[in-house]
Amino acid sequence: MNTKLQSELNAQPRVAVILVIITFIGVGLGYASTIIAARILGPIGFKQYAVAIATLGVLSSIAEMGVGKNALKVLPGFQVSDQMSFASGYWRYSIATAFIASMTIAVLVVAWNLLFRDVEAAKPVAVAMAFLPFAALCGVGIDLVMANRLAIGGALIARLIVPGTTLLLLTGVSVYGINVSISVMVMLYGAGCVLGALLALGVFWRSSPSEYFAAAPSYRTKAWLRQSIYFAIFALLASALFRVSVLALETLPIDAIEVALMAAALDTGCLILLLAKSTDKLFQPQMSIVIAESDWETGLKIRTKRRCIIGGACALFLLVIWLFGKRILGLYGEEFQAAYPALCFVAVGASAWTFFSLSPMFLHYRGKSVFVLVVTALANVAMIAATVWYGTTNGATGAGLVFCVALVTTILLFRSRALSEFDLLEREGVRAQQRLALESAATD
């Protein structure tokens, strides 16, 4: 095991706790920004603002093209295997791909809005599109920082600096009573993306080995594009898996309150997913190094430590939901306490996914991306069908049960396949060591 990886392994518990704290602070900052924006703009203005910001968020994820997620896999591997020319090529490829994709999408969206919508109504979205390249580069830059195994640095930019900048600007507007338009409010939000992109790329530059910039770049464009698209599609399908229940319920002839109850259950029960989101980028680069170096002993140590950290947090979360779930739901309104059974089901499913969340990533790293995408797509279809069937008579509780069964089944399937792949790699590694030993003995 290399010295740096051993040091990172020893620091994992502390770093994981810090990442969780940073993530939840970031959620608070984002929530505070939303409240201030709503108070300044009023209901009608806030709706236009929210649509513009949501459009920017969704399209920036698409514009990233999965290159940042793939960086967590390939850059650590290139570094430990001393393939610096490919590392030099990959970060250039990542930035160029995100920039070109974001500019193309921005132009198309602005053109569509100007052609088919009223100019005044289209203006906030058009302004948001001006910040799309910065939002995409911010996301990719943060992943590049994480790929350099600076998990806390990347989290600080993503969870504190970007939303904190927006909150600071919105607070200034609110305190000084400045009368601003919806478009200016969108610009205040976009300022956080600009600062985040500049900081992330700057930190990546300073934290990378000099060979990343001095070595002549080599490219595997087709392979990288294919791998990146796999990651992008999986992120989209996984996001749908956590939200499709509400959309399915909305189509059914049931009371509207059942849809609201399920939405509240999902919002609360899926909070545990933030734990996976905040810590997986700590473990993914290390997992890439383990695979590149065939260091299975270290891989088992990482898996054990992660199980202790994440398992304990999931158990605590489920205990809180069990004991205080009704009170938490009561914050939405007294009538939302009826969502308690659905909340318990959702929390169990989300906790199972969080505990084994590295399994689909490991399969991606092993070249089993098509398997992961097919299973996730089928899980979405099955969840929709089962929710329509069982939710019609059982409402939010039925939808919660379907959510739980679908997530647990899907992630356990990934887990089983990942264990098989890990055992196969371990056996191959043992056989390779035996061959080397035999060759060495024959030479002597």
Rosetta blueprint (number, residue, H / E / L):
1 M L
2 N L
3 T H
4 K H
5 L H
6 Q H
7 S H
8 E H
9 L H
10 N H
11 A H
12 Q H
13 P H
14 R H
15 V H
16 A H
17 V H
18 I H
19 L H
20 V H
21 I H
22 I H
23 T H
24 F H
25 I H
26 G H
27 V H
28 G H
29 L H
30 G H
31 Y H
32 A H
33 S H
34 T H
35 I H
36 I H
37 A H
38 A H
39 R H
40 I H
41 L H
42 G H
43 P H
44 I H
45 G H
46 F H
47 K H
48 Q H
49 Y H
50 A H
51 V H
52 A H
53 I H
54 A H
55 T H
56 L H
57 G H
58 V H
59 L H
60 S H
61 S H
62 I H
63 A H
64 E L
65 M L
66 G L
67 V H
68 G H
69 K H
70 N H
71 A H
72 L H
73 K H
74 V H
75 L H
76 P H
77 G H
78 F H
79 Q H
80 V H
81 S L
82 D L
83 Q L
84 M H
85 S H
86 F H
87 A H
88 S H
89 G H
90 Y H
91 W H
92 R H
93 Y H
94 S H
95 I H
96 A H
97 T H
98 A H
99 F H
100 I H
101 A H
102 S H
103 M H
104 T H
105 I H
106 A H
107 V H
108 L H
109 V H
110 V H
111 A H
112 W H
113 N H
114 L H
115 L H
116 F H
117 R L
118 D L
119 V H
120 E H
121 A H
122 A H
123 K H
124 P H
125 V H
126 A H
127 V H
128 A H
129 M H
130 A H
131 F L
132 L H
133 P H
134 F H
135 A H
136 A H
137 L H
138 C H
139 G H
140 V H
141 G H
142 I H
143 D H
144 L H
145 V H
146 M H
147 A H
148 N L
149 R L
150 L L
151 A H
152 I H
153 G H
154 G H
155 A H
156 L H
157 I H
158 A H
159 R H
160 L H
161 I H
162 V H
163 P H
164 G H
165 T H
166 T H
167 L H
168 L H
169 L H
170 L H
171 T H
172 G H
173 V H
174 S H
175 V H
176 Y L
177 G L
178 I L
179 N L
180 V L
181 S L
182 I H
183 S H
184 V H
185 M H
186 V H
187 M H
188 L H
189 Y H
190 G H
191 A H
192 G H
193 C H
194 V H
195 L H
196 G H
197 A H
198 L H
199 L H
200 A H
201 L H
202 G H
203 V H
204 F H
205 W H
206 R H
207 S H
208 S L
209 P L
210 S L
211 E H
212 Y H
213 F H
214 A H
215 A L
216 A L
217 P L
218 S L
219 Y L
220 R L
221 T H
222 K H
223 A H
224 W H
225 L H
226 R H
227 Q H
228 S H
229 I H
230 Y H
231 F H
232 A H
233 I H
234 F H
235 A H
236 L H
237 L H
238 A H
239 S H
240 A H
241 L H
242 F L
243 R L
244 V H
245 S H
246 V H
247 L H
248 A H
249 L H
250 E H
251 T L
252 L L
253 P L
254 I L
255 D L
256 A H
257 I H
258 E H
259 V H
260 A H
261 L H
262 M H
263 A H
264 A H
265 A H
266 L H
267 D H
268 T H
269 G H
270 C H
271 L H
272 I H
273 L H
274 L H
275 L H
276 A H
277 K H
278 S H
279 T H
280 D H
281 K H
282 L H
283 F H
284 Q H
285 P H
286 Q H
287 M H
288 S H
289 I H
290 V H
291 I H
292 A H
293 E H
294 S L
295 D L
296 W H
297 E H
298 T H
299 G H
300 L H
301 K H
302 I H
303 R H
304 T H
305 K H
306 R H
307 R H
308 C H
309 I H
310 I H
311 G H
312 G H
313 A H
314 C H
315 A H
316 L H
317 F H
318 L H
319 L H
320 V H
321 I H
322 W H
323 L H
324 F H
325 G H
326 K H
327 R H
328 I H
329 L H
330 G H
331 L L
332 Y L
333 G L
334 E H
335 E H
336 F H
337 Q H
338 A H
339 A H
340 Y H
341 P H
342 A H
343 L H
344 C H
345 F H
346 V H
347 A H
348 V H
349 G H
350 A H
351 S H
352 A H
353 W H
354 T H
355 F H
356 F L
357 S L
358 L H
359 S H
360 P H
361 M H
362 F H
363 L H
364 H H
365 Y H
366 R L
367 G L
368 K L
369 S H
370 V H
371 F H
372 V H
373 L H
374 V H
375 V H
376 T H
377 A H
378 L H
379 A H
380 N H
381 V H
382 A H
383 M H
384 I H
385 A H
386 A H
387 T H
388 V H
389 W H
390 Y H
391 G H
392 T H
393 T H
394 N H
395 G H
396 A H
397 T H
398 G H
399 A H
400 G H
401 L H
402 V H
403 F H
404 C H
405 V H
406 A H
407 L H
408 V H
409 T H
410 T H
411 I H
412 L H
413 L H
414 F H
415 R H
416 S H
417 R H
418 A H
419 L H
420 S H
421 E H
422 F H
423 D H
424 L H
425 L H
426 E H
427 R H
428 E H
429 G H
430 V H
431 R H
432 A H
433 Q H
434 Q H
435 R H
436 L H
437 A H
438 L H
439 E H
440 S H
441 A H
442 A H
443 T H
444 D L
